[in-house]
Amino acid sequence: MNRLFLSAIFALSFFFMQPAAMAADIEINTPAISAIKNSMQARHNQLAPHYTSGAVGLTRDGLIAVRDAKAVPLKDRQSVNTLVAAENKDRNALYKEIAVANQNPQWESDIRNTFAQRWVEKAKAGWWYQTASGWVQK
Amino acid sequence: MKQHLPATLLALSLASILSACVTINIYFPAAAAEKAADRLIDEVWQVKERTDTPEPAATESETK
C-alpha cells in the first residue's frame, strides 16, 4: 500500500515536472523567429550609421524611433523612416512570435520589456536610448 | 506509525517541489528570456563578428 502511494506520487511529480522543464528555457529557434531575425540582421547595416549619428534611438518599448531627423541628410530622411517602420514591424512580430513559440502568448509584453532592456544593454557607446525622463546617450 | 514518517516527509518534500514547478510554469522565466534575448541580439547586431567599430577614416569615396 505504502509502495503504491509512493509510486503514485512519483508519477504525479513527473507529470508536473514536464511543463516546468519546458518553461525553464525560452525557445527562439523556430522558422518564424529565424525569418524575422534574418530580416533584422540584413537591415542592421543600414540602421547602424543612424544609431551612431543619433538620428535613430532605442525606445523604452523595445522598438526604435527617429529622434533627430536633422542628423540625416534631407534626401535620406524618407528612407530612414521606411527603415524604422520596417524594423519596428519586425520587432513587434518577433516579440509576439517568441511568446507564441513558448506556448504563452500572454508573455508578449514581458518579452518586449526584456528585449527593451537588453537592446540598451548591448547598444554601443554613443547610441541613444529612451528612458522615463527622455533620451539619453549611452 | 513509525513506518509512515519517512513516507510523510517524502510526500511533503514532493509537494513543495510540485508547487515550485507550478510556480515556474505560471510566471514568466525572466532569466531564461534575458539569455534568449542576448543570443538573438548578438546575432542581429553581429556583436561577435566585430568587437570594435572600425570607423572608415576617409569617407570621400564618392568618386563622382
N, CA and C atoms of all chains as a GROMACS GRO file, in nm:
protein
  606
    1MET      N    1   0.085  -0.120   0.000
    1MET     CA    2   0.000   0.000   0.000
    1MET      C    3   0.088   0.125   0.000
    2ASN      N    4   0.186   0.122   0.092
    2ASN     CA    5   0.280   0.233   0.102
    2ASN      C    6   0.355   0.252  -0.031
    3ARG      N    7   0.395   0.142  -0.086
    3ARG     CA    8   0.469   0.144  -0.213
    3ARG      C    9   0.386   0.205  -0.324
    4LEU      N   10   0.264   0.165  -0.326
    4LEU     CA   11   0.172   0.215  -0.429
    4LEU      C   12   0.156   0.366  -0.418
    5PHE      N   13   0.144   0.410  -0.294
    5PHE     CA   14   0.126   0.552  -0.264
    5PHE      C   15   0.248   0.632  -0.314
    6LEU      N   16   0.367   0.576  -0.282
    6LEU     CA   17   0.491   0.644  -0.322
    6LEU      C   18   0.505   0.651  -0.473
    7SER      N   19   0.479   0.540  -0.537
    7SER     CA   20   0.496   0.541  -0.683
    7SER      C   21   0.394   0.633  -0.748
    8ALA      N   22   0.278   0.643  -0.686
    8ALA     CA   23   0.177   0.735  -0.739
    8ALA      C   24   0.228   0.879  -0.732
    9ILE      N   25   0.290   0.912  -0.618
    9ILE     CA   26   0.344   1.047  -0.601
    9ILE      C   27   0.455   1.074  -0.702
   10PHE      N   28   0.539   0.974  -0.721
   10PHE     CA   29   0.648   0.993  -0.819
   10PHE      C   30   0.593   1.015  -0.958
   11ALA      N   31   0.495   0.936  -0.997
   11ALA     CA   32   0.437   0.950  -1.130
   11ALA      C   33   0.378   1.090  -1.145
   12LEU      N   34   0.309   1.133  -1.041
   12LEU     CA   35   0.244   1.264  -1.042
   12LEU      C   36   0.348   1.375  -1.054
   13SER      N   37   0.459   1.356  -0.981
   13SER     CA   38   0.562   1.460  -0.982
   13SER      C   39   0.622   1.475  -1.121
   14PHE      N   40   0.642   1.364  -1.192
   14PHE     CA   41   0.698   1.375  -1.327
   14PHE      C   42   0.600   1.442  -1.421
   15PHE      N   43   0.473   1.415  -1.396
   15PHE     CA   44   0.370   1.478  -1.479
   15PHE      C   45   0.376   1.629  -1.466
   16PHE      N   46   0.400   1.675  -1.344
   16PHE     CA   47   0.404   1.820  -1.321
   16PHE      C   48   0.540   1.880  -1.359
   17MET      N   49   0.644   1.799  -1.354
   17MET     CA   50   0.777   1.849  -1.387
   17MET      C   51   0.786   1.884  -1.534
   18GLN      N   52   0.712   1.816  -1.618
   18GLN     CA   53   0.724   1.832  -1.763
   18GLN      C   54   0.709   1.978  -1.807
   19PRO      N   55   0.596   2.045  -1.772
   19PRO     CA   56   0.585   2.184  -1.815
   19PRO      C   57   0.690   2.274  -1.752
   20ALA      N   58   0.734   2.240  -1.631
   20ALA     CA   59   0.836   2.322  -1.566
   20ALA      C   60   0.966   2.316  -1.645
   21ALA      N   61   1.001   2.193  -1.689
   21ALA     CA   62   1.124   2.177  -1.765
   21ALA      C   63   1.114   2.254  -1.897
   22MET      N   64   0.996   2.256  -1.957
   22MET     CA   65   0.978   2.328  -2.082
   22MET      C   66   0.989   2.479  -2.059
   23ALA      N   67   0.936   2.525  -1.946
   23ALA     CA   68   0.932   2.669  -1.921
   23ALA      C   69   1.068   2.722  -1.881
   24ALA      N   70   1.159   2.634  -1.839
   24ALA     CA   71   1.288   2.680  -1.790
   24ALA      C   72   1.373   2.742  -1.901
   25ASP      N   73   1.340   2.709  -2.027
   25ASP     CA   74   1.416   2.766  -2.138
   25ASP      C   75   1.320   2.840  -2.230
   26ILE      N   76   1.371   2.941  -2.296
   26ILE     CA   77   1.288   3.016  -2.390
   26ILE      C   78   1.328   2.975  -2.532
   27GLU      N   79   1.231   2.926  -2.605
   27GLU     CA   80   1.254   2.877  -2.741
   27GLU      C   81   1.263   2.994  -2.839
   28ILE      N   82   1.377   3.004  -2.912
   28ILE     CA   83   1.384   3.107  -3.015
   28ILE      C   84   1.427   3.048  -3.149
   29ASN      N   85   1.430   2.914  -3.156
   29ASN     CA   86   1.474   2.850  -3.280
   29ASN      C   87   1.358   2.792  -3.359
   30THR      N   88   1.264   2.876  -3.397
   30THR     CA   89   1.157   2.830  -3.485
   30THR      C   90   1.175   2.898  -3.620
   31PRO      N   91   1.118   2.839  -3.725
   31PRO     CA   92   1.134   2.900  -3.859
   31PRO      C   93   1.083   3.045  -3.862
   32ALA      N   94   0.971   3.071  -3.794
   32ALA     CA   95   0.915   3.207  -3.797
   32ALA      C   96   1.011   3.307  -3.732
   33ILE      N   97   1.066   3.269  -3.617
   33ILE     CA   98   1.157   3.359  -3.547
   33ILE      C   99   1.286   3.378  -3.627
   34SER      N  100   1.336   3.270  -3.686
   34SER     CA  101   1.459   3.280  -3.766
   34SER      C  102   1.439   3.374  -3.885
   35ALA      N  103   1.322   3.366  -3.947
   35ALA     CA  104   1.295   3.452  -4.063
   35ALA      C  105   1.298   3.599  -4.023
   36ILE      N  106   1.235   3.630  -3.908
   36ILE     CA  107   1.234   3.770  -3.862
   36ILE      C  108   1.377   3.813  -3.827
   37LYS      N  109   1.449   3.724  -3.761
   37LYS     CA  110   1.585   3.754  -3.720
   37LYS      C  111   1.673   3.785  -3.842
   38ASN      N  112   1.661   3.703  -3.948
   38ASN     CA  113   1.741   3.726  -4.068
   38ASN      C  114   1.707   3.859  -4.132
   39SER      N  115   1.580   3.891  -4.132
   39SER     CA  116   1.536   4.018  -4.191
   39SER      C  117   1.596   4.136  -4.115
   40MET      N  118   1.596   4.126  -3.981
   40MET     CA  119   1.651   4.234  -3.899
   40MET      C  120   1.802   4.244  -3.915
   41GLN      N  121   1.864   4.126  -3.926
   41GLN     CA  122   2.010   4.122  -3.942
   41GLN      C  123   2.051   4.190  -4.072
   42ALA      N  124   1.975   4.165  -4.179
   42ALA     CA  125   2.006   4.224  -4.309
   42ALA      C  126   1.988   4.376  -4.305
   43ARG      N  127   1.892   4.422  -4.223
   43ARG     CA  128   1.864   4.565  -4.216
   43ARG      C  129   1.963   4.640  -4.128
   44HIS      N  130   2.029   4.568  -4.040
   44HIS     CA  131   2.110   4.636  -3.937
   44HIS      C  132   2.222   4.721  -3.996
   45ASN      N  133   2.284   4.674  -4.105
   45ASN     CA  134   2.393   4.752  -4.165
   45ASN      C  135   2.346   4.890  -4.210
   46GLN      N  136   2.220   4.898  -4.252
   46GLN     CA  137   2.166   5.026  -4.294
   46GLN      C  138   2.129   5.113  -4.175
   47LEU      N  139   2.088   5.049  -4.065
   47LEU     CA  140   2.044   5.126  -3.948
   47LEU      C  141   2.160   5.172  -3.860
   48ALA      N  142   2.267   5.092  -3.858
   48ALA     CA  143   2.377   5.120  -3.765
   48ALA      C  144   2.431   5.264  -3.774
   49PRO      N  145   2.454   5.319  -3.896
   49PRO     CA  146   2.504   5.457  -3.902
   49PRO      C  147   2.409   5.557  -3.836
   50HIS      N  148   2.279   5.528  -3.843
   50HIS     CA  149   2.181   5.620  -3.785
   50HIS      C  150   2.177   5.610  -3.632
   51TYR      N  151   2.207   5.490  -3.580
   51TYR     CA  152   2.222   5.478  -3.433
   51TYR      C  153   2.342   5.562  -3.390
   52THR      N  154   2.451   5.552  -3.468
   52THR     CA  155   2.574   5.622  -3.433
   52THR      C  156   2.557   5.774  -3.440
   53SER      N  157   2.487   5.819  -3.545
   53SER     CA  158   2.469   5.964  -3.562
   53SER      C  159   2.368   6.021  -3.463
   54GLY      N  160   2.288   5.933  -3.402
   54GLY     CA  161   2.186   5.980  -3.308
   54GLY      C  162   2.054   6.011  -3.376
   55ALA      N  163   2.047   5.986  -3.505
   55ALA     CA  164   1.921   6.011  -3.576
   55ALA      C  165   1.813   5.915  -3.527
   56VAL      N  166   1.856   5.792  -3.498
   56VAL     CA  167   1.761   5.689  -3.454
   56VAL      C  168   1.804   5.640  -3.315
   57GLY      N  169   1.705   5.622  -3.227
   57GLY     CA  170   1.734   5.574  -3.092
   57GLY      C  171   1.646   5.455  -3.055
   58LEU      N  172   1.683   5.390  -2.946
   58LEU     CA  173   1.610   5.273  -2.895
   58LEU      C  174   1.502   5.320  -2.798
   59THR      N  175   1.381   5.277  -2.819
   59THR     CA  176   1.271   5.324  -2.733
   59THR      C  177   1.253   5.231  -2.612
   60ARG      N  178   1.174   5.279  -2.519
   60ARG     CA  179   1.151   5.202  -2.395
   60ARG      C  180   1.068   5.078  -2.418
   61ASP      N  181   0.993   5.077  -2.528
   61ASP     CA  182   0.905   4.962  -2.554
   61ASP      C  183   0.967   4.863  -2.652
   62GLY      N  184   1.101   4.862  -2.660
   62GLY     CA  185   1.168   4.760  -2.740
   62GLY      C  186   1.164   4.787  -2.889
   63LEU      N  187   1.130   4.910  -2.929
   63LEU     CA  188   1.129   4.944  -3.071
   63LEU      C  189   1.239   5.047  -3.096
   64ILE      N  190   1.237   5.107  -3.216
   64ILE     CA  191   1.330   5.217  -3.245
   64ILE      C  192   1.248   5.335  -3.296
   65ALA      N  193   1.305   5.454  -3.291
   65ALA     CA  194   1.234   5.573  -3.337
   65ALA      C  195   1.333   5.675  -3.391
   66VAL      N  196   1.285   5.756  -3.485
   66VAL     CA  197   1.365   5.870  -3.532
   66VAL      C  198   1.358   5.975  -3.422
   67ARG      N  199   1.473   6.006  -3.363
   67ARG     CA  200   1.472   6.104  -3.255
   67ARG      C  201   1.531   6.238  -3.298
   68ASP      N  202   1.611   6.238  -3.408
   68ASP     CA  203   1.670   6.362  -3.456
   68ASP      C  204   1.682   6.355  -3.608
   69ALA      N  205   1.575   6.392  -3.675
   69ALA     CA  206   1.573   6.381  -3.822
   69ALA      C  207   1.679   6.470  -3.885
   70LYS      N  208   1.716   6.577  -3.815
   70LYS     CA  209   1.813   6.672  -3.870
   70LYS      C  210   1.952   6.610  -3.886
   71ALA      N  211   1.975   6.498  -3.813
   71ALA     CA  212   2.104   6.430  -3.824
   71ALA      C  213   2.116   6.354  -3.956
   72VAL      N  214   2.005   6.347  -4.030
   72VAL     CA  215   2.005   6.275  -4.157
   72VAL      C  216   1.994   6.376  -4.271
   73PRO      N  217   2.076   6.361  -4.376
   73PRO     CA  218   2.060   6.449  -4.492
   73PRO      C  219   1.918   6.441  -4.546
   74LEU      N  220   1.870   6.555  -4.590
   74LEU     CA  221   1.730   6.565  -4.632
   74LEU      C  222   1.690   6.454  -4.729
   75LYS      N  223   1.779   6.424  -4.822
   75LYS     CA  224   1.743   6.326  -4.926
   75LYS      C  225   1.728   6.184  -4.868
   76ASP      N  226   1.788   6.161  -4.750
   76ASP     CA  227   1.782   6.026  -4.692
   76ASP      C  228   1.671   6.009  -4.589
   77ARG      N  229   1.602   6.118  -4.555
   77ARG     CA  230   1.508   6.110  -4.443
   77ARG      C  231   1.395   6.011  -4.468
   78GLN      N  232   1.346   6.010  -4.590
   78GLN     CA  233   1.235   5.919  -4.618
   78GLN      C  234   1.280   5.775  -4.604
   79SER      N  235   1.401   5.746  -4.650
   79SER     CA  236   1.448   5.608  -4.642
   79SER      C  237   1.470   5.566  -4.496
   80VAL      N  238   1.509   5.661  -4.411
   80VAL     CA  239   1.525   5.628  -4.269
   80VAL      C  240   1.388   5.597  -4.208
   81ASN      N  241   1.289   5.678  -4.241
   81ASN     CA  242   1.154   5.650  -4.190
   81ASN      C  243   1.107   5.511  -4.232
   82THR      N  244   1.137   5.476  -4.357
   82THR     CA  245   1.096   5.345  -4.407
   82THR      C  246   1.170   5.234  -4.332
   83LEU      N  247   1.300   5.255  -4.310
   83LEU     CA  248   1.379   5.156  -4.236
   83LEU      C  249   1.324   5.136  -4.095
   84VAL      N  250   1.295   5.248  -4.027
   84VAL     CA  251   1.246   5.241  -3.889
   84VAL      C  252   1.111   5.168  -3.884
   85ALA      N  253   1.025   5.200  -3.979
   85ALA     CA  254   0.893   5.136  -3.981
   85ALA      C  255   0.906   4.986  -4.004
   86ALA      N  256   0.995   4.948  -4.097
   86ALA     CA  257   1.014   4.806  -4.126
   86ALA      C  258   1.074   4.734  -4.006
   87GLU      N  259   1.171   4.798  -3.941
   87GLU     CA  260   1.235   4.738  -3.824
   87GLU      C  261   1.132   4.717  -3.713
   88ASN      N  262   1.049   4.818  -3.689
   88ASN     CA  263   0.950   4.807  -3.581
   88ASN      C  264   0.847   4.699  -3.610
   89LYS      N  265   0.813   4.684  -3.737
   89LYS     CA  266   0.720   4.579  -3.775
   89LYS      C  267   0.780   4.442  -3.741
   90ASP      N  268   0.909   4.426  -3.775
   90ASP     CA  269   0.979   4.300  -3.744
   90ASP      C  270   0.988   4.278  -3.592
   91ARG      N  271   1.021   4.385  -3.519
   91ARG     CA  272   1.038   4.370  -3.374
   91ARG      C  273   0.906   4.331  -3.306
   92ASN      N  274   0.797   4.397  -3.348
   92ASN     CA  275   0.666   4.361  -3.291
   92ASN      C  276   0.633   4.215  -3.321
   93ALA      N  277   0.660   4.176  -3.445
   93ALA     CA  278   0.632   4.037  -3.485
   93ALA      C  279   0.720   3.941  -3.405
   94LEU      N  280   0.846   3.981  -3.383
   94LEU     CA  281   0.941   3.897  -3.310
   94LEU      C  282   0.891   3.868  -3.168
   95TYR      N  283   0.851   3.974  -3.096
   95TYR     CA  284   0.808   3.956  -2.956
   95TYR      C  285   0.685   3.865  -2.950
   96LYS      N  286   0.596   3.886  -3.045
   96LYS     CA  287   0.475   3.804  -3.048
   96LYS      C  288   0.509   3.659  -3.080
   97GLU      N  289   0.596   3.640  -3.179
   97GLU     CA  290   0.632   3.504  -3.221
   97GLU      C  291   0.701   3.427  -3.108
   98ILE      N  292   0.788   3.495  -3.034
   98ILE     CA  293   0.857   3.426  -2.924
   98ILE      C  294   0.757   3.383  -2.819
   99ALA      N  295   0.662   3.470  -2.787
   99ALA     CA  296   0.559   3.435  -2.688
   99ALA      C  297   0.478   3.315  -2.736
  100VAL      N  298   0.439   3.318  -2.863
  100VAL     CA  299   0.358   3.209  -2.918
  100VAL      C  300   0.439   3.080  -2.925
  101ALA      N  301   0.566   3.090  -2.965
  101ALA     CA  302   0.651   2.971  -2.976
  101ALA      C  303   0.673   2.904  -2.840
  102ASN      N  304   0.655   2.981  -2.732
  102ASN     CA  305   0.671   2.926  -2.598
  102ASN      C  306   0.538   2.896  -2.530
  103GLN      N  307   0.437   2.882  -2.611
  103GLN     CA  308   0.302   2.843  -2.565
  103GLN      C  309   0.244   2.939  -2.461
  104ASN      N  310   0.292   3.063  -2.458
  104ASN     CA  311   0.238   3.160  -2.363
  104ASN      C  312   0.223   3.297  -2.431
  105PRO      N  313   0.121   3.313  -2.514
  105PRO     CA  314   0.103   3.440  -2.586
  105PRO      C  315   0.096   3.561  -2.492
  106GLN      N  316   0.053   3.536  -2.368
  106GLN     CA  317   0.041   3.649  -2.273
  106GLN      C  318   0.178   3.699  -2.227
  107TRP      N  319   0.285   3.626  -2.264
  107TRP     CA  320   0.420   3.672  -2.225
  107TRP      C  321   0.472   3.782  -2.316
  108GLU      N  322   0.398   3.816  -2.420
  108GLU     CA  323   0.448   3.910  -2.521
  108GLU      C  324   0.504   4.039  -2.459
  109SER      N  325   0.429   4.098  -2.365
  109SER     CA  326   0.476   4.226  -2.308
  109SER      C  327   0.598   4.205  -2.219
  110ASP      N  328   0.606   4.090  -2.151
  110ASP     CA  329   0.726   4.059  -2.071
  110ASP      C  330   0.847   4.044  -2.162
  111ILE      N  331   0.827   3.975  -2.275
  111ILE     CA  332   0.936   3.955  -2.369
  111ILE      C  333   0.980   4.089  -2.428
  112ARG      N  334   0.881   4.172  -2.461
  112ARG     CA  335   0.911   4.306  -2.512
  112ARG      C  336   0.994   4.385  -2.411
  113ASN      N  337   0.954   4.381  -2.284
  113ASN     CA  338   1.027   4.456  -2.181
  113ASN      C  339   1.169   4.402  -2.164
  114THR      N  340   1.181   4.268  -2.168
  114THR     CA  341   1.314   4.208  -2.156
  114THR      C  342   1.403   4.256  -2.270
  115PHE      N  343   1.350   4.250  -2.392
  115PHE     CA  344   1.428   4.294  -2.508
  115PHE      C  345   1.462   4.442  -2.498
  116ALA      N  346   1.365   4.523  -2.455
  116ALA     CA  347   1.390   4.668  -2.445
  116ALA      C  348   1.514   4.693  -2.360
  117GLN      N  349   1.525   4.620  -2.248
  117GLN     CA  350   1.641   4.637  -2.159
  117GLN      C  351   1.768   4.584  -2.223
  118ARG      N  352   1.757   4.470  -2.290
  118ARG     CA  353   1.878   4.406  -2.344
  118ARG      C  354   1.932   4.481  -2.466
  119TRP      N  355   1.842   4.537  -2.550
  119TRP     CA  356   1.890   4.618  -2.663
  119TRP      C  357   1.977   4.731  -2.609
  120VAL      N  358   1.927   4.798  -2.505
  120VAL     CA  359   2.000   4.912  -2.449
  120VAL      C  360   2.133   4.864  -2.389
  121GLU      N  361   2.125   4.752  -2.316
  121GLU     CA  362   2.245   4.696  -2.252
  121GLU      C  363   2.354   4.667  -2.355
  122LYS      N  364   2.311   4.617  -2.473
  122LYS     CA  365   2.409   4.575  -2.574
  122LYS      C  366   2.439   4.686  -2.675
  123ALA      N  367   2.373   4.800  -2.662
  123ALA     CA  368   2.397   4.910  -2.755
  123ALA      C  369   2.540   4.961  -2.739
  124LYS      N  370   2.595   5.014  -2.847
  124LYS     CA  371   2.732   5.066  -2.841
  124LYS      C  372   2.732   5.204  -2.776
  125ALA      N  373   2.846   5.242  -2.722
  125ALA     CA  374   2.860   5.375  -2.663
  125ALA      C  375   2.831   5.480  -2.769
  126GLY      N  376   2.756   5.582  -2.729
  126GLY     CA  377   2.722   5.687  -2.824
  126GLY      C  378   2.582   5.674  -2.881
  127TRP      N  379   2.526   5.553  -2.875
  127TRP     CA  380   2.390   5.534  -2.924
  127TRP      C  381   2.291   5.593  -2.823
  128TRP      N  382   2.174   5.632  -2.872
  128TRP     CA  383   2.073   5.694  -2.786
  128TRP      C  384   1.964   5.596  -2.749
  129TYR      N  385   1.916   5.606  -2.626
  129TYR     CA  386   1.803   5.524  -2.583
  129TYR      C  387   1.709   5.607  -2.497
  130GLN      N  388   1.586   5.561  -2.493
  130GLN     CA  389   1.481   5.636  -2.425
  130GLN      C  390   1.465   5.587  -2.281
  131THR      N  391   1.452   5.682  -2.189
  131THR     CA  392   1.419   5.648  -2.050
  131THR      C  393   1.288   5.718  -2.015
  132ALA      N  394   1.244   5.698  -1.890
  132ALA     CA  395   1.119   5.761  -1.846
  132ALA      C  396   1.129   5.913  -1.856
  133SER      N  397   1.252   5.967  -1.844
  133SER     CA  398   1.267   6.112  -1.845
  133SER      C  399   1.319   6.166  -1.978
  134GLY      N  400   1.330   6.082  -2.079
  134GLY     CA  401   1.369   6.131  -2.210
  134GLY      C  402   1.484   6.053  -2.272
  135TRP      N  403   1.542   6.110  -2.377
  135TRP     CA  404   1.651   6.043  -2.449
  135TRP      C  405   1.783   6.059  -2.375
  136VAL      N  406   1.859   5.951  -2.372
  136VAL     CA  407   1.987   5.950  -2.304
  136VAL      C  408   2.090   5.890  -2.400
  137GLN      N  409   2.211   5.947  -2.400
  137GLN     CA  410   2.317   5.890  -2.484
  137GLN      C  411   2.402   5.795  -2.401
  138LYS      N  412   2.423   5.678  -2.457
  138LYS     CA  413   2.500   5.578  -2.382
  138LYS      C  414   2.648   5.612  -2.384
  139MET      N  415   0.310   0.334   1.286
  139MET     CA  416   0.315   0.480   1.283
  139MET      C  417   0.455   0.528   1.248
  140LYS      N  418   0.554   0.460   1.310
  140LYS     CA  419   0.692   0.500   1.286
  140LYS      C  420   0.729   0.478   1.139
  141GLN      N  421   0.668   0.376   1.082
  141GLN     CA  422   0.697   0.343   0.942
  141GLN      C  423   0.647   0.451   0.846
  142HIS      N  424   0.547   0.526   0.889
  142HIS     CA  425   0.487   0.623   0.798
  142HIS      C  426   0.564   0.754   0.791
  143LEU      N  427   0.653   0.776   0.889
  143LEU     CA  428   0.720   0.906   0.896
  143LEU      C  429   0.801   0.938   0.770
  144PRO      N  430   0.889   0.847   0.722
  144PRO     CA  431   0.965   0.881   0.601
  144PRO      C  432   0.874   0.907   0.483
  145ALA      N  433   0.769   0.830   0.474
  145ALA     CA  434   0.677   0.849   0.361
  145ALA      C  435   0.612   0.986   0.367
  146THR      N  436   0.576   1.028   0.489
  146THR     CA  437   0.513   1.160   0.504
  146THR      C  438   0.610   1.270   0.465
  147LEU      N  439   0.736   1.253   0.513
  147LEU     CA  440   0.838   1.352   0.478
  147LEU      C  441   0.857   1.361   0.328
  148LEU      N  442   0.864   1.245   0.265
  148LEU     CA  443   0.883   1.240   0.121
  148LEU      C  444   0.767   1.308   0.050
  149ALA      N  445   0.647   1.280   0.097
  149ALA     CA  446   0.529   1.338   0.035
  149ALA      C  447   0.532   1.490   0.049
  150LEU      N  448   0.573   1.537   0.167
  150LEU     CA  449   0.578   1.682   0.190
  150LEU      C  450   0.680   1.749   0.099
  151SER      N  451   0.799   1.686   0.090
  151SER     CA  452   0.903   1.747   0.006
  151SER      C  453   0.861   1.746  -0.140
  152LEU      N  454   0.796   1.637  -0.181
  152LEU     CA  455   0.749   1.630  -0.319
  152LEU      C  456   0.644   1.737  -0.346
  153ALA      N  457   0.561   1.759  -0.243
  153ALA     CA  458   0.456   1.860  -0.260
  153ALA      C  459   0.518   1.999  -0.279
  154SER      N  460   0.625   2.024  -0.203
  154SER     CA  461   0.688   2.156  -0.218
  154SER      C  462   0.756   2.168  -0.354
  155ILE      N  463   0.815   2.058  -0.402
  155ILE     CA  464   0.875   2.061  -0.536
  155ILE      C  465   0.767   2.086  -0.641
  156LEU      N  466   0.654   2.017  -0.620
  156LEU     CA  467   0.544   2.033  -0.715
  156LEU      C  468   0.500   2.178  -0.723
  157SER      N  469   0.481   2.241  -0.608
  157SER     CA  470   0.432   2.378  -0.609
  157SER      C  471   0.535   2.471  -0.673
  158ALA      N  472   0.664   2.440  -0.653
  158ALA     CA  473   0.769   2.519  -0.716
  158ALA      C  474   0.760   2.507  -0.868
  159CYS      N  475   0.736   2.385  -0.914
  159CYS     CA  476   0.726   2.363  -1.058
  159CYS      C  477   0.609   2.439  -1.117
  160VAL      N  478   0.496   2.432  -1.049
  160VAL     CA  479   0.377   2.501  -1.098
  160VAL      C  480   0.403   2.651  -1.102
  161THR      N  481   0.474   2.700  -1.000
  161THR     CA  482   0.506   2.842  -0.996
  161THR      C  483   0.590   2.882  -1.117
  162ILE      N  484   0.694   2.801  -1.146
  162ILE     CA  485   0.780   2.831  -1.262
  162ILE      C  486   0.697   2.836  -1.388
  163ASN      N  487   0.602   2.743  -1.398
  163ASN     CA  488   0.524   2.735  -1.520
  163ASN      C  489   0.431   2.855  -1.539
  164ILE      N  490   0.381   2.910  -1.429
  164ILE     CA  491   0.287   3.021  -1.439
  164ILE      C  492   0.362   3.150  -1.467
  165TYR      N  493   0.471   3.174  -1.395
  165TYR     CA  494   0.540   3.302  -1.406
  165TYR      C  495   0.638   3.303  -1.522
  166PHE      N  496   0.660   3.420  -1.574
  166PHE     CA  497   0.749   3.442  -1.687
  166PHE      C  498   0.894   3.412  -1.648
  167PRO      N  499   0.963   3.323  -1.720
  167PRO     CA  500   1.102   3.290  -1.684
  167PRO      C  501   1.197   3.402  -1.728
  168ALA      N  502   1.210   3.503  -1.643
  168ALA     CA  503   1.282   3.625  -1.681
  168ALA      C  504   1.428   3.599  -1.716
  169ALA      N  505   1.496   3.515  -1.637
  169ALA     CA  506   1.638   3.491  -1.661
  169ALA      C  507   1.659   3.421  -1.794
  170ALA      N  508   1.575   3.321  -1.823
  170ALA     CA  509   1.588   3.250  -1.949
  170ALA      C  510   1.556   3.342  -2.066
  171ALA      N  511   1.459   3.429  -2.047
  171ALA     CA  512   1.422   3.522  -2.154
  171ALA      C  513   1.536   3.619  -2.182
  172GLU      N  514   1.604   3.659  -2.076
  172GLU     CA  515   1.717   3.751  -2.092
  172GLU      C  516   1.828   3.686  -2.174
  173LYS      N  517   1.855   3.559  -2.141
  173LYS     CA  518   1.959   3.487  -2.215
  173LYS      C  519   1.921   3.472  -2.362
  174ALA      N  520   1.794   3.437  -2.384
  174ALA     CA  521   1.747   3.420  -2.522
  174ALA      C  522   1.755   3.552  -2.597
  175ALA      N  523   1.717   3.660  -2.531
  175ALA     CA  524   1.723   3.792  -2.593
  175ALA      C  525   1.868   3.826  -2.630
  176ASP      N  526   1.959   3.800  -2.538
  176ASP     CA  527   2.100   3.830  -2.564
  176ASP      C  528   2.152   3.754  -2.685
  177ARG      N  529   2.115   3.625  -2.692
  177ARG     CA  530   2.160   3.544  -2.806
  177ARG      C  531   2.109   3.603  -2.936
  178LEU      N  532   1.982   3.639  -2.936
  178LEU     CA  533   1.920   3.689  -3.058
  178LEU      C  534   1.978   3.826  -3.097
  179ILE      N  535   1.997   3.911  -2.998
  179ILE     CA  536   2.050   4.045  -3.026
  179ILE      C  537   2.192   4.034  -3.081
  180ASP      N  538   2.272   3.945  -3.022
  180ASP     CA  539   2.409   3.925  -3.072
  180ASP      C  540   2.408   3.888  -3.220
  181GLU      N  541   2.311   3.805  -3.258
  181GLU     CA  542   2.306   3.763  -3.398
  181GLU      C  543   2.258   3.876  -3.488
  182VAL      N  544   2.157   3.949  -3.443
  182VAL     CA  545   2.103   4.057  -3.526
  182VAL      C  546   2.205   4.169  -3.542
  183TRP      N  547   2.271   4.202  -3.435
  183TRP     CA  548   2.370   4.312  -3.440
  183TRP      C  549   2.510   4.263  -3.472
  184GLN      N  550   2.524   4.131  -3.489
  184GLN     CA  551   2.653   4.069  -3.522
  184GLN      C  552   2.763   4.119  -3.428
  185VAL      N  553   2.731   4.112  -3.299
  185VAL     CA  554   2.822   4.165  -3.197
  185VAL      C  555   2.953   4.086  -3.195
  186LYS      N  556   2.943   3.954  -3.219
  186LYS     CA  557   3.062   3.869  -3.209
  186LYS      C  558   3.161   3.896  -3.322
  187GLU      N  559   3.109   3.936  -3.438
  187GLU     CA  560   3.197   3.948  -3.555
  187GLU      C  561   3.289   4.068  -3.547
  188ARG      N  562   3.234   4.182  -3.508
  188ARG     CA  563   3.322   4.299  -3.495
  188ARG      C  564   3.307   4.357  -3.355
  189THR      N  565   3.417   4.345  -3.279
  189THR     CA  566   3.412   4.386  -3.140
  189THR      C  567   3.421   4.537  -3.125
  190ASP      N  568   3.497   4.601  -3.213
  190ASP     CA  569   3.503   4.747  -3.208
  190ASP      C  570   3.453   4.804  -3.340
  191THR      N  571   3.425   4.932  -3.342
  191THR     CA  572   3.371   4.993  -3.462
  191THR      C  573   3.485   5.046  -3.548
  192PRO      N  574   3.518   4.976  -3.657
  192PRO     CA  575   3.625   5.025  -3.743
  192PRO      C  576   3.572   5.141  -3.829
  193GLU      N  577   3.580   5.260  -3.775
  193GLU     CA  578   3.530   5.378  -3.846
  193GLU      C  579   3.618   5.406  -3.966
  194PRO      N  580   3.560   5.402  -4.085
  194PRO     CA  581   3.640   5.437  -4.203
  194PRO      C  582   3.681   5.584  -4.195
  195ALA      N  583   3.813   5.608  -4.186
  195ALA     CA  584   3.863   5.742  -4.161
  195ALA      C  585   3.825   5.837  -4.274
  196ALA      N  586   3.843   5.791  -4.396
  196ALA     CA  587   3.810   5.877  -4.508
  196ALA      C  588   3.682   5.828  -4.576
  197THR      N  589   3.580   5.910  -4.572
  197THR     CA  590   3.452   5.869  -4.633
  197THR      C  591   3.430   5.943  -4.764
  198GLU      N  592   3.540   5.984  -4.826
  198GLU     CA  593   3.524   6.057  -4.952
  198GLU      C  594   3.540   5.961  -5.069
  199SER      N  595   3.470   5.850  -5.062
  199SER     CA  596   3.481   5.750  -5.168
  199SER      C  597   3.382   5.779  -5.281
  200GLU      N  598   3.310   5.890  -5.268
  200GLU     CA  599   3.216   5.925  -5.376
  200GLU      C  600   3.294   5.986  -5.491
  201THR      N  601   3.330   5.901  -5.585
  201THR     CA  602   3.416   5.945  -5.695
  201THR      C  603   3.332   5.999  -5.811
  202LYS      N  604   3.236   6.081  -5.776
  202LYS     CA  605   3.160   6.141  -5.886
  202LYS      C  606   3.096   6.272  -5.842
   0.00000   0.00000   0.00000
